[in-house]
Amino acid sequence: MISPRLEINCRKLKHNAQRLMGRLSQLGISATPVMKVTQGDPNLAKLFIEAGATMLADSRIENIERMRKADIHVPILLTRTPMLSQVERVVEHCEISVNTEVTVIHALSLAAERTRRSHGVIIMVELGDLREGVMPNLLEKVMRDTLIQPNITLEGIGANFMCRYGVSPDKEKMSRLSELVKALETILSVSLPIISGGNSANLLWATGEHKASRVNHLRLGEAIFLGKETLMQTRMMDLHEDVFTLYAEVIEVNRKPSLPWGEIRKNAFGEYKTCDDRGDVNQAILAIGRQDVYPQGLTPPKGIKLQDASSDHLIVETTNDSLCVGEEVAFSLDYAALLSAMTSPYITKVYA
C-alpha cells in the first residue's frame, strides 16, 4: 500500500452523518455538514447527500468550486465572510454566505445584480468568542443596511463559539441569541428562517437545553468526522470515532541515547528542546512530518510513544524492539491532525 495514507471508512462516516442529522431533525434543528476539513472532497459530499444532507458548507470558495465541478448541486453555505476579491465567485457558486461587513454585502449585491442572481446572507453576531461577528448593539443597523441591498436576501443570524478563546455555547449564550432574534424580528418586521447557533460544540446544549431557543441550525464538522462533540470531547450517541486512520512507514529503527550531546541551539522551527536523560531508548523514525500532519494531534498504538517531529520525520519510542523497517504504524487523529492530513498533497486518501 502507498504510505503515508489516510484511510476513510465511508460506512462509518455515513452512519455518523445520518445519526446526527436525524437526531437533530427530531429536535427541530437542521444540521449542515461542513466540508472544509476534506477540501470539499466530492466523494464525501455525495456521501453526505446520500445520508440526507440538503445543504453543505465550506469556508473556502476553492473547495466549493471543486464540488460544483463534480456536479454537487445542493445549496452551499460559505462559512467565512467573503473576500471582496472573490464576491463574483461567491455569488456564482454559493446560495448563502455568512457576513459581518456591510461593504462586503454591498459588493455581493452588485455582483448578484450583474449576473441576475439572488444571494442569501446570514449576519454573524459577536457573543464573546471574539472571532467574527457584529457587536450586538450594531446588529440592527447592519440588518437594515442588508435589507435594502438589491438581489440580497437576509436569511438569518448566526453565532460562533469555541474557535478562538473557547467560549462555550451554553444556555445563557443561546438565550441571548434567541432574545436578539425576537427583538430584531419585531423591530424590523421580518421573519428570519435560519438561526445558526454554532458548531459541534453546541451538541450537548442542543440535545439537552434547546427547547426554549430559536436556534434551528448548526454547522457540523468535527462531530460528523470524529464522532464527538467538541465542548467536552465526549462521544455522541453511537457515533464512530475511528472513521479516519493514518498510516506511516518506519524508515529507521535504532537503539539511541535519549539525551542529545553538543551545544544546544534553537531547532529548525525556532524551538528550544529540553529533555531528561532516560538512558538508551528504542527509537524509530517514520516517513511523515510536520509538512504532512499536525503531529501533536496524533495518537499512536499502545506501546509506542510519539516524541518529536521535524519537517519530514516523525520520531517515536517503543517499549520494546517490535518495530522494523518497512512496517506501518497506524495513528488516530484529532481535528487539527485531520485538517492537516486531509489538506496535505503528500498523504494519499483511501476510501475504505
C-alpha positions as CSV (number, residue, x, y, z in Angstrom):
1,M,0.0,0.0,0.0
2,I,1.0,3.6,-0.6
3,S,2.4,5.3,2.5
4,P,1.7,7.7,4.1
5,R,-2.0,7.3,3.6
6,L,-5.2,8.3,5.3
7,E,-7.9,5.6,5.2
8,I,-11.5,6.8,5.4
9,N,-14.2,4.4,6.4
10,C,-17.1,5.7,4.4
11,R,-19.7,3.4,6.0
12,K,-18.9,4.7,9.5
13,L,-18.8,8.3,8.2
14,K,-22.2,8.0,6.6
15,H,-23.6,6.4,9.8
16,N,-22.3,9.4,11.8
17,A,-23.9,11.9,9.4
18,Q,-27.2,10.1,9.4
19,R,-27.4,9.7,13.1
20,L,-26.5,13.3,13.9
21,M,-28.8,14.9,11.2
22,G,-31.6,12.5,12.2
23,R,-31.3,13.2,15.9
24,L,-31.1,17.0,15.4
25,S,-34.0,16.9,13.0
26,Q,-36.2,15.4,15.7
27,L,-35.3,18.4,17.8
28,G,-36.2,20.9,15.1
29,I,-32.6,21.7,14.2
30,S,-31.2,21.4,10.8
31,A,-27.5,20.2,10.6
32,T,-25.3,21.2,7.7
33,P,-22.1,19.2,7.2
34,V,-19.0,21.4,6.9
35,M,-16.7,20.2,4.2
36,K,-13.6,22.3,4.9
37,V,-11.6,19.6,6.6
38,T,-11.9,17.5,3.4
39,Q,-11.0,20.3,1.0
40,G,-14.5,19.9,-0.5
41,D,-14.0,16.3,-1.4
42,P,-16.8,15.4,-3.9
43,N,-16.8,11.8,-2.9
44,L,-17.6,12.7,0.7
45,A,-20.0,15.5,-0.4
46,K,-22.0,12.9,-2.3
47,L,-21.9,10.6,0.7
48,F,-23.4,13.3,2.9
49,I,-26.2,13.9,0.4
50,E,-27.0,10.2,0.4
51,A,-27.1,10.4,4.2
52,G,-29.8,13.1,3.9
53,A,-28.0,16.5,3.8
54,T,-30.0,19.1,2.0
55,M,-27.2,21.7,2.3
56,L,-23.4,21.6,2.6
57,A,-21.0,24.2,3.9
58,D,-17.3,25.2,3.4
59,S,-15.1,28.1,4.3
60,R,-13.1,28.2,1.1
61,I,-14.5,29.1,-2.3
62,E,-11.9,26.9,-3.9
63,N,-13.4,23.9,-2.2
64,I,-16.9,24.9,-3.2
65,E,-15.9,25.3,-6.8
66,R,-14.4,21.8,-6.6
67,M,-17.7,20.4,-5.5
68,R,-19.6,22.3,-8.2
69,K,-17.3,20.9,-10.9
70,A,-18.1,17.4,-9.6
71,D,-21.9,18.1,-10.1
72,I,-22.8,18.8,-6.5
73,H,-26.0,20.8,-6.9
74,V,-27.4,21.1,-3.3
75,P,-27.2,24.6,-1.8
76,I,-23.9,25.5,-0.3
77,L,-23.2,27.9,2.6
78,L,-19.9,29.8,2.7
79,T,-18.9,29.9,6.4
80,R,-16.3,32.6,6.2
81,T,-17.1,36.2,5.3
82,P,-16.3,36.6,1.6
83,M,-13.3,38.4,0.4
84,L,-14.1,41.5,-1.7
85,S,-11.8,40.0,-4.4
86,Q,-14.0,36.9,-4.5
87,V,-17.6,38.2,-4.5
88,E,-18.3,37.2,-8.1
89,R,-17.2,33.6,-7.4
90,V,-19.2,33.5,-4.2
91,V,-22.4,34.7,-5.9
92,E,-21.9,32.2,-8.7
93,H,-21.3,29.1,-6.6
94,C,-22.9,29.7,-3.2
95,E,-26.5,30.2,-2.4
96,I,-25.7,31.7,1.1
97,S,-22.7,33.2,2.9
98,V,-22.1,34.4,6.4
99,N,-21.3,38.1,6.7
100,T,-20.2,40.8,9.1
101,E,-19.3,43.8,6.8
102,V,-21.8,46.0,5.0
103,T,-19.2,46.8,2.5
104,V,-18.9,43.1,1.5
105,I,-22.7,42.7,1.5
106,H,-23.0,45.7,-0.9
107,A,-20.3,44.1,-3.2
108,L,-22.2,40.8,-3.1
109,S,-25.3,42.8,-4.1
110,L,-23.6,44.4,-7.1
111,A,-22.2,41.0,-8.2
112,A,-25.6,39.3,-7.9
113,E,-27.2,42.2,-9.8
114,R,-24.7,42.0,-12.6
115,T,-25.3,38.2,-13.0
116,R,-29.1,38.3,-12.4
117,R,-28.8,36.2,-9.3
118,S,-30.0,36.3,-5.8
119,H,-27.7,35.7,-2.8
120,G,-28.6,34.9,0.8
121,V,-26.9,36.4,3.7
122,I,-26.6,35.3,7.4
123,I,-25.3,38.0,9.7
124,M,-22.9,36.8,12.3
125,V,-23.2,38.4,15.7
126,E,-20.4,38.5,18.3
127,L,-21.3,36.7,21.5
128,G,-18.0,36.5,23.3
129,D,-15.5,34.3,21.4
130,L,-14.1,37.4,19.6
131,R,-13.7,35.9,16.2
132,E,-16.1,37.1,13.5
133,G,-19.3,38.8,14.4
134,V,-21.1,42.2,14.5
135,M,-21.3,43.6,18.0
136,P,-24.9,43.2,19.3
137,N,-25.6,47.0,19.6
138,L,-24.7,47.4,15.9
139,L,-26.7,44.4,14.6
140,E,-29.9,46.4,13.9
141,K,-28.1,48.9,11.7
142,V,-26.3,46.1,9.7
143,M,-29.5,44.3,9.2
144,R,-31.3,47.4,8.0
145,D,-28.4,48.1,5.5
146,T,-28.7,44.5,4.4
147,L,-32.4,44.6,3.8
148,I,-32.1,47.4,1.3
149,Q,-29.5,45.7,-0.9
150,P,-30.8,44.6,-4.2
151,N,-30.6,40.9,-5.0
152,I,-29.7,40.1,-1.4
153,T,-32.0,38.1,0.9
154,L,-31.5,38.3,4.7
155,E,-31.7,34.6,5.6
156,G,-30.9,34.9,9.3
157,I,-28.5,35.4,12.1
158,G,-25.6,33.2,13.3
159,A,-23.0,33.0,16.0
160,N,-19.7,31.2,16.5
161,F,-18.2,29.6,19.6
162,M,-15.2,27.6,20.8
163,C,-12.9,28.6,17.9
164,R,-10.7,31.4,19.3
165,Y,-11.0,31.6,23.1
166,G,-13.1,28.5,23.6
167,V,-16.1,30.4,24.8
168,S,-18.9,27.9,25.5
169,P,-22.2,27.9,23.7
170,D,-24.2,27.4,26.9
171,K,-27.8,28.1,27.7
172,E,-27.1,31.7,28.5
173,K,-25.5,32.4,25.1
174,M,-28.2,30.6,23.3
175,S,-30.9,32.5,25.2
176,R,-29.1,35.8,24.3
177,L,-29.1,34.8,20.7
178,S,-32.8,34.0,20.8
179,E,-33.6,37.3,22.5
180,L,-31.7,39.2,19.8
181,V,-33.7,37.4,17.1
182,K,-37.0,38.0,18.7
183,A,-36.3,41.7,19.3
184,L,-34.9,42.4,15.8
185,E,-37.7,40.5,14.0
186,T,-40.2,42.7,15.9
187,I,-38.3,46.0,15.3
188,L,-37.6,45.3,11.6
189,S,-40.9,43.4,10.8
190,V,-39.0,40.5,9.3
191,S,-39.0,36.7,9.8
192,L,-35.6,35.1,9.9
193,P,-35.7,31.5,8.7
194,I,-32.2,30.5,9.8
195,I,-30.8,31.0,13.3
196,S,-27.4,29.3,13.1
197,G,-26.3,28.8,16.7
198,G,-22.8,27.3,16.2
199,N,-21.0,24.1,15.6
200,S,-20.1,20.7,17.1
201,A,-19.6,22.4,20.5
202,N,-23.4,23.1,20.6
203,L,-24.4,19.4,20.6
204,L,-24.6,19.0,24.4
205,W,-26.8,22.1,24.6
206,A,-28.9,21.0,21.6
207,T,-29.7,17.6,23.0
208,G,-30.4,18.9,26.5
209,E,-31.5,22.6,26.8
210,H,-32.5,23.7,23.3
211,K,-36.3,23.6,23.8
212,A,-36.9,27.3,24.6
213,S,-34.5,28.5,22.0
214,R,-35.0,30.0,18.5
215,V,-31.8,28.3,17.2
216,N,-32.7,25.9,14.4
217,H,-29.4,25.4,12.6
218,L,-26.0,24.0,13.4
219,R,-22.8,23.8,11.2
220,L,-21.2,20.4,12.0
221,G,-17.7,19.2,11.1
222,E,-15.8,17.5,13.9
223,A,-18.8,15.7,15.3
224,I,-19.5,14.0,12.0
225,F,-15.9,13.2,11.2
226,L,-14.7,12.2,14.6
227,G,-17.8,11.1,16.4
228,K,-17.6,13.5,19.3
229,E,-18.8,16.9,20.4
230,T,-16.1,19.5,20.9
231,L,-17.1,21.1,24.2
232,M,-16.2,18.1,26.5
233,Q,-14.7,15.9,23.8
234,T,-17.1,13.2,24.6
235,R,-18.5,10.6,22.2
236,M,-22.0,11.3,20.9
237,M,-24.7,8.6,20.9
238,D,-23.4,5.6,19.0
239,L,-21.1,7.6,16.6
240,H,-17.9,6.1,15.3
241,E,-14.7,7.8,16.5
242,D,-12.4,5.8,14.1
243,V,-13.6,7.0,10.7
244,F,-10.0,8.1,9.8
245,T,-6.8,6.2,10.3
246,L,-3.4,7.5,9.3
247,Y,-0.7,5.0,8.3
248,A,3.0,5.9,8.2
249,E,6.0,3.7,7.3
250,V,9.0,3.0,9.5
251,I,12.3,4.0,7.8
252,E,14.8,3.6,10.7
253,V,15.0,1.6,13.9
254,N,17.8,2.1,16.3
255,R,18.9,1.9,20.0
256,K,19.9,5.5,20.8
257,P,20.7,7.8,23.7
258,S,17.7,9.8,25.0
259,L,19.9,12.8,25.6
260,P,21.4,14.8,22.8
261,W,25.0,15.9,23.0
262,G,26.8,19.1,21.9
263,E,25.9,22.8,22.2
264,I,22.1,23.2,22.1
265,R,20.5,26.0,20.0
266,K,17.1,26.6,18.5
267,N,16.0,23.8,16.2
268,A,14.7,24.2,12.6
269,F,11.4,25.5,13.9
270,G,12.8,28.1,16.3
271,E,12.2,25.9,19.4
272,Y,14.5,25.2,22.3
273,K,14.1,21.5,23.2
274,T,14.8,20.1,26.7
275,C,14.7,16.5,27.8
276,D,15.6,14.2,30.6
277,D,18.3,11.6,30.4
278,R,16.5,8.3,30.3
279,G,19.4,6.2,29.1
280,D,19.3,4.4,25.8
281,V,15.9,4.0,24.2
282,N,14.3,2.1,21.3
283,Q,13.8,4.8,18.7
284,A,12.1,4.6,15.4
285,I,11.6,7.1,12.6
286,L,8.6,7.2,10.4
287,A,8.4,8.8,6.9
288,I,6.0,11.6,7.8
289,G,6.4,15.0,9.4
290,R,5.1,18.5,10.1
291,Q,4.8,19.2,6.4
292,D,2.3,16.4,6.3
293,V,0.4,16.5,9.5
294,Y,0.0,18.3,12.9
295,P,2.0,15.8,15.0
296,Q,0.6,16.8,18.4
297,G,-2.8,15.6,17.1
298,L,-1.7,12.0,16.5
299,T,-2.4,9.1,18.9
300,P,-0.1,6.1,18.3
301,P,-0.9,2.5,19.3
302,K,-0.2,1.2,22.7
303,G,3.5,0.6,23.3
304,I,4.5,3.5,21.0
305,K,5.2,7.0,22.3
306,L,5.4,10.0,20.0
307,Q,8.5,12.0,20.9
308,D,9.0,14.7,18.2
309,A,8.7,15.6,14.6
310,S,10.7,17.6,12.0
311,S,9.6,18.6,8.5
312,D,9.8,15.0,7.1
313,H,10.4,12.7,10.1
314,L,8.3,11.5,13.0
315,I,10.3,10.2,15.9
316,V,8.8,7.6,18.2
317,E,10.0,5.4,21.0
318,T,8.8,1.9,21.7
319,T,8.6,-0.1,24.9
320,N,10.3,-3.0,23.1
321,D,12.1,-3.6,19.8
322,S,8.9,-4.8,17.9
323,L,9.1,-2.2,15.1
324,C,11.1,-3.0,11.9
325,V,12.0,-1.0,8.8
326,G,9.1,-1.2,6.3
327,E,6.4,-1.7,8.9
328,E,3.5,0.6,9.1
329,V,2.2,2.3,12.2
330,A,-1.5,3.3,12.5
331,F,-2.5,6.5,14.2
332,S,-5.8,8.0,15.2
333,L,-6.2,11.8,14.7
334,D,-7.8,14.7,16.4
335,Y,-9.4,17.5,14.4
336,A,-6.2,19.5,14.0
337,A,-4.3,16.5,12.7
338,L,-7.2,15.5,10.4
339,L,-7.3,19.0,8.9
340,S,-3.6,19.0,8.1
341,A,-3.6,15.4,6.9
342,M,-6.5,15.9,4.6
343,T,-5.0,19.0,3.0
344,S,-1.5,17.5,2.6
345,P,-0.7,16.6,-1.0
346,Y,1.8,14.1,0.3
347,I,-0.8,11.9,2.1
348,T,-2.8,9.6,-0.1
349,K,-6.5,9.4,0.7
350,V,-8.0,5.9,0.5
351,Y,-11.8,5.3,0.7
352,A,-12.4,2.1,2.6
